[in-house]
């Protein structure tokens, strides 16, 4: 008999062996089955083939004993099936009987091989499940740690910002203009850090609990104009010009959607800030608003170097920052949070390169008729 590949390899570790809880019971049951089959085999003429019944013993061994034990039982069962050709001695054996017993032996070998393959498959499945459980536990621990850390960081940051505001209000005495400049720089730095901490906390909260929206009619045109006022100082510091356009129209239009005003404002802020950070000095960042009967589309267009082709599929992933020439770097969370918000509104968000240069970040939301906005 030719042994199956892998039968003689070492036994798996005790932790991963399938059905090791009752090996003694399995051995007893196998011996009992062997005894019954041997009695049937050798108490009847060779024309009656009972060797197929050894399959039960092989299946028990493959599920409850080691691979070596399964191989040994398969070999013994095959030899006993063939031995009945010569035992009892002197009994005439016909060619069909020999063929039947060879077929029975082949069936036993195939059963052993399939049982071994099934064992390997179950071991691999258990290992994969164990790895997935470990990864899930690690992910939960990491997210709990980050969530707790970001929450605890807010208190000292708020305290530092309030202290700097008190210094700026001269509550602790007079300060020089140079000191005032330094305090303002420190204040902006702390405020930026606080925004990043709050964004990180929001991202983990949204992933864990889902984003809760307070839906109401929102005019995207009003939001765009408000964002331009909010980010005017940042754009001025970087010498970038901001503007709003209404598609191909020269007149202002209302773009009504059913959304969460605060969350959509964050999307505008993230996209416009991202474009400002990408734009060379002296260039322009435009918010283009396009309205249709079904959708309201917002496009934020800059004149920067564009987006590397290999980065496009990953822009809205968590912590992704890419390798482009940026004037400023962030946490890699702004675009990911924007995607969370737009998807919670059942909208679509995307990015693409423009010709000859520049990039466009855009999102689309379902439109509502003006009469519903009143």
C-alpha positions in Angstrom: 0.0 0.0 0.0 1.2 3.5 -0.8 0.9 6.0 2.0 -0.7 9.4 1.5 1.5 12.4 1.5 1.6 14.1 4.9 0.6 11.0 6.9 4.0 10.6 8.4 4.6 14.3 9.3 4.8 15.3 12.9 1.6 15.5 15.0 0.0 18.9 15.6 0.4 20.7 18.9 -1.9 19.7 21.7 -3.7 23.0 21.6 -4.8 22.6 17.9 -5.5 18.8 17.8 -9.1 18.3 16.9 -11.2 16.3 19.4 -8.5 15.4 21.8 -10.8 15.5 24.8 -11.6 11.7 24.9 -8.7 9.7 23.2 -9.2 6.7 25.5 -12.9 6.4 24.6 -11.9 6.7 20.9 -9.4 3.9 21.2 -11.9 1.7 23.0 -14.5 2.3 20.3 -11.9 1.6 17.5 -10.9 -1.7 19.1 -14.5 -2.7 19.4 -15.2 -1.9 15.7 -12.0 -3.8 14.7 -13.1 -6.8 16.7 -16.5 -6.9 15.1 -15.2 -6.4 11.5 -12.4 -9.1 12.0 -15.0 -11.6 13.2 -17.2 -10.9 10.2 -14.3 -11.0 7.8 -12.7 -14.2 8.9 -15.9 -16.1 9.9 -17.3 -15.7 6.4 -16.1 -16.7 2.9 -13.7 -14.3 1.2 -16.3 -13.4 -1.3 -18.0 -11.4 1.4 -16.1 -8.1 1.9 -16.6 -6.4 5.2 -13.4 -4.4 5.1 -15.5 -1.3 4.2 -16.6 -1.2 7.8 -13.1 -0.2 8.9 -14.0 3.2 7.5 -15.8 4.0 10.8 -12.7 3.3 12.8 -10.6 5.5 10.5 -13.0 8.4 10.7 -13.0 8.2 14.5 -9.2 8.1 14.6 -8.9 11.1 12.2 -11.2 13.2 14.4 -10.0 12.2 17.8 -6.5 10.8 17.6 -3.2 12.0 16.2 -2.2 11.8 12.5 0.3 9.0 13.2 -2.4 6.9 14.9 -4.8 7.5 12.0 -2.1 6.4 9.5 -1.4 3.2 11.6 -5.1 2.3 11.8 -5.5 2.8 8.1 -2.5 0.5 7.4 -3.8 -2.2 9.8 -7.3 -2.0 8.3 -5.9 -2.3 4.8 -3.7 -5.3 5.7 -6.5 -7.1 7.4 -8.8 -6.6 4.4 -6.1 -8.1 2.1 -5.3 -10.9 4.6 -8.7 -12.4 4.1 -7.6 -13.5 0.6 -5.3 -16.1 2.2 -6.9 -16.7 5.6 -8.6 -19.2 6.1 -5.8 -21.1 4.3 -6.8 -23.3 1.3 -9.9 -21.3 0.4 -10.1 -20.7 -3.3 -10.2 -17.0 -4.3 -11.6 -15.7 -7.6 -10.4 -12.7 -9.5 -13.6 -10.7 -8.8 -13.0 -11.2 -5.0 -9.4 -9.9 -5.3 -10.7 -6.9 -7.2 -13.4 -6.2 -4.6 -10.8 -6.3 -1.8 -8.4 -4.1 -3.7 -11.3 -1.6 -4.2 -12.1 -1.8 -0.4 -8.4 -1.1 0.4 -8.4 1.9 -1.9 -11.6 3.2 -0.2 -9.9 2.9 3.2 -6.8 4.8 2.0 -9.0 7.5 0.4 -10.9 7.8 3.7 -7.7 8.2 5.6 -6.4 10.9 3.2 -9.7 12.8 3.2 -9.8 12.6 7.0 -6.3 13.9 7.2 -7.1 16.8 4.8 -10.2 17.6 6.8 -8.1 17.7 10.0 -5.7 20.1 8.4 -8.6 22.3 7.2 -10.1 22.4 10.6 -6.7 23.2 12.2 -6.2 26.1 9.7 -9.8 27.3 10.4 -9.2 27.2 14.2 -5.9 29.1 13.8 -7.6 31.7 11.6 -10.4 32.1 14.1 -7.9 32.4 16.9 -5.9 35.1 15.0 -9.2 37.0 14.3 -10.2 36.9 17.9 -6.7 38.2 18.9 -6.9 41.0 16.4 -10.3 42.0 17.5 -9.2 42.1 21.1 -6.1 44.1 20.2 -8.2 46.5 18.1 -10.7 47.0 21.0 -7.9 47.6 23.5 -6.2 50.0 21.1 -9.3 51.9 20.4 -10.3 52.0 24.1 -6.8 53.3 24.9 -6.9 56.0 22.2 -10.4 57.0 23.2 -9.5 57.4 26.8 -6.3 59.1 26.1 -7.8 61.7 23.7 -10.6 62.3 26.2 -8.1 62.9 29.0 -6.0 65.2 26.8 -8.8 67.7 26.3 -8.8 68.9 29.9 -5.2 70.1 30.1 -5.4 71.6 26.6 -8.6 73.6 27.5 -6.8 74.7 30.7 -3.8 75.9 28.8 -5.9 77.8 26.2 -7.9 79.5 28.9 -4.7 80.5 30.8 -3.3 82.0 27.6 -6.6 83.9 27.1 -6.3 85.3 30.6 -2.8 86.4 29.9 -4.0 88.1 26.7 -6.7 89.9 28.7 -4.0 91.2 31.0 -5.6 89.5 34.1 -2.1 88.6 35.4 -0.5 92.0 34.6 0.8 93.8 31.6 2.6 92.0 28.8 4.8 93.3 26.0 3.9 93.1 22.4 6.5 90.4 21.9 5.0 88.3 24.7 1.6 88.8 23.3 2.7 87.5 19.9 4.3 84.4 21.6 1.1 83.8 23.6 -1.0 84.0 20.4 1.2 81.5 18.7 1.0 79.1 21.7 -2.8 79.6 21.7 -3.2 78.7 18.0 -0.9 75.7 18.5 -3.0 74.4 21.5 -6.2 75.1 19.6 -4.9 73.1 16.6 -3.9 70.2 18.9 -7.3 70.3 20.6 -9.1 70.1 17.2 -7.0 67.1 16.3 -7.8 65.4 19.6 -11.5 66.1 19.2 -11.4 64.8 15.6 -9.7 61.6 16.8 -12.2 61.1 19.5 -15.1 61.7 17.1 -13.6 59.1 14.6 -13.4 56.4 17.2 -16.8 57.2 18.6 -18.3 57.1 15.1 -16.6 53.7 14.4 -17.9 52.2 17.7 -21.3 53.7 18.0 -22.2 55.1 14.6 -22.7 58.7 13.7 -25.9 60.2 15.1 -27.3 63.0 12.9 -29.7 65.8 13.8 -31.4 66.1 10.4 -33.0 69.4 9.2 -33.2 71.3 6.0 -29.7 72.8 5.3 -28.7 75.3 2.6 -25.3 74.3 1.4 -24.8 77.7 -0.2 -25.0 79.3 3.3 -22.6 76.8 4.7 -20.1 77.5 1.9 -20.2 81.2 2.5 -19.8 80.8 6.3 -16.8 78.5 5.8 -15.1 81.1 3.7 -15.4 83.6 6.4 -14.2 81.2 9.1 -11.1 80.2 7.0 -10.2 83.6 5.6 -7.5 84.1 8.2 -5.9 80.7 7.4 -6.1 81.4 3.7 -4.6 84.9 4.1 -1.7 83.6 6.1 -0.9 81.2 3.3 -1.7 83.8 0.6 -4.4 81.7 -0.9 -7.6 83.2 -2.4 -11.0 81.8 -1.6 -14.1 82.0 -3.7 -17.6 80.5 -4.2 -19.0 79.7 -7.7 -22.5 78.4 -8.6 -21.8 76.1 -11.5 -22.3 77.9 -14.8 -24.6 80.5 -13.3 -23.6 84.0 -12.4 -26.3 84.3 -9.7 -26.4 82.9 -6.2 -28.4 79.7 -5.8 -29.9 77.8 -2.8 -28.9 74.2 -2.5 -31.2 72.5 0.0 -30.5 69.1 1.5 -31.8 67.2 4.5 -28.7 67.0 6.8 -26.9 67.7 10.0 -25.7 71.3 9.8 -22.8 71.0 12.2 -21.5 67.8 10.6 -21.7 69.1 7.1 -19.9 72.3 8.3 -17.1 70.0 9.4 -16.9 68.4 5.9 -16.7 71.9 4.3 -14.0 72.8 6.8 -11.9 69.7 6.3 -12.1 69.8 2.5 -11.3 73.5 2.2 -8.5 73.4 4.7 -7.1 70.4 2.9 -7.1 72.3 -0.4 -5.5 75.4 1.2 -2.7 73.2 2.6 -2.1 71.9 -0.9 -2.2 75.2 -2.8 0.9 77.2 -3.6 1.0 80.8 -2.5 -0.9 83.1 -4.8 -3.2 80.4 -6.1 -7.0 80.1 -5.6 -9.3 77.6 -3.8 -12.8 77.5 -5.2 -16.0 76.0 -3.8 -18.2 75.2 -6.8 -21.9 74.5 -6.0 -24.0 72.6 -8.5 -27.7 72.0 -8.2 -30.0 69.6 -9.9 -33.5 68.2 -9.3 -32.0 65.0 -7.7 -28.6 66.0 -6.2 -26.7 68.9 -4.7 -23.0 68.7 -5.5 -20.2 70.5 -3.8 -16.7 70.6 -5.3 -13.6 72.1 -3.7 -11.0 72.8 -6.3 -7.4 73.8 -5.8 -4.4 74.5 -8.1 -1.8 72.4 -6.3 0.3 69.6 -7.6 -2.5 67.1 -7.7 -2.8 63.7 -6.1 -0.5 60.8 -6.9 -2.3 58.0 -8.8 -1.4 55.4 -6.1 -2.8 57.6 -3.4 -6.3 58.2 -4.9 -7.8 54.9 -3.7 -6.6 55.5 -0.1 -7.3 59.2 0.5 -10.4 58.7 2.6 -8.8 55.9 4.8 -8.1 56.5 8.4 -4.7 58.1 9.2 -3.7 58.1 5.5 -1.6 61.2 4.7 0.2 60.2 1.4 3.6 61.4 0.2 2.8 64.6 -1.7 4.6 67.9 -1.3 2.4 69.5 1.4 2.8 72.8 3.0 1.2 71.4 6.2 0.7 68.0 7.6 -2.2 66.8 9.7 -3.5 63.8 11.5 -4.7 62.0 8.4 -8.2 62.0 9.9 -10.0 64.9 8.3 -10.8 63.1 5.0 -11.7 59.9 6.8 -14.1 61.8 9.1 -15.6 63.6 6.1 -16.3 60.2 4.5 -18.0 59.0 7.7 -20.3 62.1 7.7 -21.2 62.0 4.0 -21.8 58.2 4.1 -24.0 58.7 7.2 -26.1 61.1 5.0 -26.3 58.4 2.3 -24.2 60.6 0.0 -21.1 60.1 -2.0 -17.6 61.6 -1.6 -14.7 61.4 -4.0 -11.5 63.0 -5.2 -9.9 63.3 -8.6 -7.1 65.1 -10.4 -7.6 68.0 -12.8 -5.9 69.0 -16.0 -3.4 70.5 -16.4 -2.9 70.6 -12.6 -4.8 70.7 -9.4 -7.2 68.4 -7.5 -10.9 68.3 -6.8 -12.6 67.0 -3.6 -16.3 66.7 -4.0 -19.4 65.2 -2.4 -23.0 64.8 -3.5 -26.2 64.7 -1.4 -29.8 64.1 -2.2 -31.6 67.3 -2.9 -34.9 68.4 -1.3 -37.3 70.9 -3.0 -37.3 74.4 -1.7 -40.8 74.2 -0.4 -39.7 71.5 2.1 -37.0 73.8 3.4 -39.5 76.4 4.6 
